[in-house]
Each structure stands twice: as C-alpha cells, then as structure tokens.
Amino acid sequence: EPEPVFTSVRSFAPATVANLGPGFDFLGCAVDGLGDFVSLRVDPSVHPGELSISDISKLSKNPLNNCAGIAAIATMKMLNIRSVGLSLSLEKGLPLGSGLGSSAASAAAAAVAVNEMFGRKLEVKDLVLAGLESEAKVSGYHADNIAPAIMGGFVLIRSYDPLELMSLQFPVEKDLIFVLVSPDFEAPTKKMRAALPAEIGMSHHVWNCSQAGALVASVLQGDLVGLGKALSSDKIVEPKRAPLIPGMVGVKKAALEAGAFGCTISGAGPTAVAVVGSEDRGMEVGERMVEAFWKEGNLKAVAMVKRLDRVGARLV
C-alpha cells in the first residue's frame, strides 16, 4: 500500500467530443478550456480505506452513486488503499447531459487525483479502467469520452476486452479549432442510444468503416479538410439521432455553408460540433449555428470556440 505523497491535491479533466461522426464508441478527443475540477484530501474523520464526498453541486453525495466517487473508489482499490480515508469535492465546469463528456470529466479528474496523491503508481490504462467503472453505471460501457479525458488529444479504442487504446497524434505545428454549440435541450444518453438500429446493412457498414479510416488518416496528417469531410459523413448513428434534436439538421447545414470543414453531433448530443481552421472563422460559424438552432428548432443555444486539449487530466 503506497503512502500519500500529498495531504491534498486538486486535479482537472477536460471536456471531450465522442464518436466524431463515424467513430461511434471507438473514437474521441479532448477539448481545451472546459472541464471539471476535483479537490481531494486525506481526512482523519473518514474511515480508513473509504471515501466521502464533502461538496458536490446538485449531485448525489453518496460516492457509490456518483461519477467522481465511483472512479475514485475504483482507483483506491487498485492501489490497495486501506490505512487512510479520503474526502473529495467536485466543481462541475460542464453541464450534465450536454454531449461533452460531463460524467467522464468528473471520473477522470477523480481517478487522476487519487493516483497523484499516492505517488502516481498506476498506468494510464488503469485510470481509464477505473473511469470505465463509473461510465458503465452512468452512461454505458464505452471509453470514447473517458480515454481522451485522461489521455488528451485523439484516442482510438481498438478493443474493449482486453482494453486496448491508441493515441493518435495530431501534428503539433497545426491548429485545430472546434466550434461547440449547446442548445437549451436535454438529450439523455440512454434515450439517444435507444434510437440506434440493432443491425445495419453491409453498404452502410462499408461506408462508415471507410469514413472512420479516413478520419484517423486525416488526424495523423493534420488534414483539416479531410477530417471535416469524414466527421460529417456518418450514415448510421447521426441520421437516427439528429431528428431527435430540434433544428440539428439545419444547424449542420448552416455550419457547412458558413465555412466549417465538417459538423456532427458531439457524443449523444445535443451539442453540435464543427471543425474550422481559425478562431475568427469559428466565431462566425458559431453565430450561424446559434441562429439555426433558434430558427429551425426554436431553441436558445450558446457557442464556444475551443482548441484541442493535448494533455488530458492533470494535477493543478
């Protein structure tokens, strides 16, 4: 059992965009400047080997029913922590059910905080597995949010059993700007997953595989045009989910007409994500997308222009 290296730590984990169009449940990336903070401390009033949640906005304080709590406890078990008790507080920077990996950000920040407190003994894959325990209870067993939240950048989940993760390096010298437009609308992950077909035809399978391959190649080459084109080309998931988000079809059209390289639904939605090459273009595209949500879906929306987060969850 490792000794605590710190008596208290504070960690941050970024928002994520999962699926990226054709990469349903196996591709995701992290987004800079948005996310959740976790503060963790050794607390003598907490029973040794246990965790209590001291502060958390509008969410359950029961650590077994909370994303951050589940991931923190899973990490404590991996480290075999039995002689000290911990107290955790969570600051949500992400709205719930936004399609930006809100539950994953909480889980990633908590897992990293515990690991750092005890001298960083666990590997990245262990932290992702701890986060997956949390995701499985909240939104399903998929790592396309939790893996990029922990690792940063673009991540490909090659296999779930056993878990195999591949980090995809977007060229450092190139800029990648995301326009994230979140409407005032709830799209619960469970409901959005229920809308998906149980089986798909061979032609759609071949098409989506080729688009996902093109997406990966474009990421590695830093090809924004190719990335945007592939991002926009999902024929399996997006066509089923877009009609459930008022105005989404018009929002995508508006983004492309305003000069975005591509646009799709972020995760299960309702946030729409577009890819652009500059912040100025991003502001313009964001305005058009917000207008389209209002015109086409009668929904108020907020636009944010963000870069790729290349670092992932970290100690702050």
N, C-alpha and C positions, 0 to 999 in steps of 0.2 A: 504493500500500500504506500503510494507516494505521499510525502509531507506537503502541505500547502507552501508554495513559494511566495505567495502574496496573501495578505489578510483580506484584501478586497480588490476586485477588478471591474473594469467597465469595457464592454465589447459592443461592436456594431456589425450588423449584417445588412447587405443591400437588397433592394427590390430585384425581382427577376422577371424576365419575359420567357414563358414556357411555350413549347410547340414550334414557335417561329414558322407558322404555316404548315408545311408538310411533315414536320418533325414531331408529330403527336406522341407525347410521353417519352421521347428519347432525345430531344434537343432543347436547350435553353441557354440563356445568357443573363449576366448580371448588369444592372443599371446603376450608374453612379449618382450619388447625392440624394438618394431616397432610401429609407430603411428603418430598422428598429434597433434600439439600444437596450442592452441588459446590464444591470449592475448586480454583482454577486459578492457576498462577504461571508467569512467564517462567523458563525453566530452561536455562541455558547448556550443560548436559550433553546436552540433546536436540537432535538435528539440526535446523537451521533449516527452518521450514515444516512440521515434524512435531509429533506429539503423543504423549506417553507417559502411561500410567496408572500412578500410583505406589501408589495404595491404593484397594482396592475389595473389599467383603466378599463372599466366596463366588462371585464372578462372574469372567468371563474378563478378564485384564489386556491382552488383545490389543484395541487400540482399534477394529479393524475388525469385531470380533465382540461389541461392547458398545454398549448403547443410548446411553450418555453419550458414548462415544468417536466413534461414527458421526456423531452430531449436532454434536459439537464440530468434527470434521474438515470436515463439510459447511459449517459456518459459517466456518471458516478459509478454505476455498476461495472462498466468496462474497466474503470480504474481501480475497482475494489475499495472504494472509499467507505470506511466503517467507523473511523475514530473522531471525525468532526461533522458537525451539522452545518448546513449552508442556508443562507437566506437570499432570495432573488427578487429583484424588482425589474419590471419591463416597461419601457417607454415606447409606445406604438407610434411610429412615424408613417405607417402605411394603413390605409383604410381596409377594413375587413371586406372580403368578397369582391375585390377590385380587379382580380386577374393579374395582380403584380406580385404574387408570391408572398402574401402577408403572413400566412402561417409558417411558411418556410423561413422567412427572415427572423421571426421570433425563435424558432427552433435552432437555426444556425448560430445566432448570437449566443444562445444559452449553452449549446454544446461547446462552442469555442471558449466561452468564459470559464466553464468548468475545467476544460483541458489546459488552458493557460494558467489557471490558479494552481494546478498541481504539476507545473513544470513541462507542459507540452509533450506528454508521453505518447499520445495517440496519433495515428496516421490520419491523413485526410479521409481515407475510405471509411475508417471507424467513425469519424464525426458525421459523415454522410449517412451511415447506417443508423446512428443514434437519431439523426434528424428524420430518417425514414420511418422510425417507430412512431414519431409524432405525426408525420404526414398521414401514415396509414390510418390513424384513429380519427383524423380530422377531414382529410380530403381524398384519401386513396393512396395506394402504394405506388407512387410514381416519383422519380427523382429529378425530373426536369426543372423543378424550382430549387429544391434543397441542394443539389450538387453545385449549380452555379452560385448560389448564395454563399456557400462555403468556399468554393474554389476560385470564384471570379471568372470573368471572360466568358467564352462559349464552351459548353460541355456537351459531349455526346455520351449517352448512356448506352453502352454496347450490349450489356446483359444485366439482368436483374438477379439471376440465380445461376452462378455466383454474380455478385455485383462487380461490374467492370465499367470504369469511367475513362473517357478520353478527353483530355483538354485540347481544345482547338485554338491555336494562336492566331488571332487577327493581327496583321502587321502593325508594329508599334508606331511606325512613321506615318500611318494613315489615320484619318479621323473617321469616326462612325458616330452619327448623331441619331438618336431616337426621338420621335415625337410621340408622346403618350397622352391620349385624350380620354379622360374618365368621365362618363356621363353619370348623372344622378339616378342610378338604376342598379338594382341588385340582381346578380346572375349567380345563384348558388352553384358551386362546383358539382354537387350531386345531381341537381336538375339538368345542368348542361351536359353531364356525362350520360344521363339517361336518354338524351336526344340522339345519341350516336347509334349508327347501324351496328347490328351484331355481326353481319357479314358484308363483304364488299366484292364487287366484280373484279375479274382479272385485269381488265383495261385500267380501272381506277388504281388498282394496286401497282401496276407497272408505272403509270403516270406519277403517282406520289413518290415511289421509290426514286425515280429519275430526278424529280424536283428536290428531294431531300439530299441526294448525291450532289446535285448542282449547288445547293445551299452550302454544304460543307466545303466544296471546292472553292466557292466564292469567298467564304470566310477566310480560308487559308491563303488565298491570293489577294485578299483585301479588295475584291471586286464589288463595289457598292451596287453597280447596275445589275450584275448577276445575282447578288444577294437579294436585292429588292424584287427582282423578277420571280425568283424561286419562292420567296416569302409570300408572294401574292397568289401562288398557283395551287394551293391545296384544293383537291376535288372531293375529299372525303369528310373532313370534320367541319371546316368553315361553312360549307353550304347548308349544313344541318343546324349550326349554332347561330349564324348571322341573322336569320329571320326571328330568332327569339330575343334579339337586342334591337329595340326600336331605332330605326334610322341607320343601322350599321352598313347596309349595302350602299346607301347614299354617301355615307362618311368615307368609305373606301374609295368610291368614285371621285369624291371631292379631293381627297389626298393625292391621288394619281394625277388629276387634272392640274393641281397646284404645283406639281413638280416633284412629288415624292417618288423614290425609286421603287417602293413597294409598300403595301399596307395589309394588315391582317388583324385578327383578334388576338390580344395578349392573354395567354392561358385560356381559362374558361370564360373570360370576359368579365364585365362589359367593356373594359378598357380597350381602345383601338391603338395599335402601334404602327407607326410609319417610319421608314428609314430614309434619311436625307444626308447630304454631304456637307452642309454648313448650318451654323446656328441661325443665321438670318433666314435661310430658306425654311428652316424648322419652325420659326415663329410664324411665317406666312402660311405654311401648311397647317399648323396647329389652329390658326384662326379660321381657315376654311373648314376644317374638320368640326370645330365647335359650332360654327354656323350650320353645318349639315345636320348635326345631331338635333339642333333646335328646329330646323326647317322640316327635316324628314321624320324625326322621331319624337318631336315635341319634348325633348329632354335638354335640361341645362347640363353643360359639360365644362371641364377645366382642362386646359392644355399645359403640358410641361415639355421642355426641350432638355434632353439629358444625353450624356455620353456613356460609352461602355465602361463598366467597372471592371478593371483588370485584376483587382486584388482579392475581392471576396471578403468574407467575415474576418474581422481582426480586432485585436486589443486596441482600445483608445485611451 
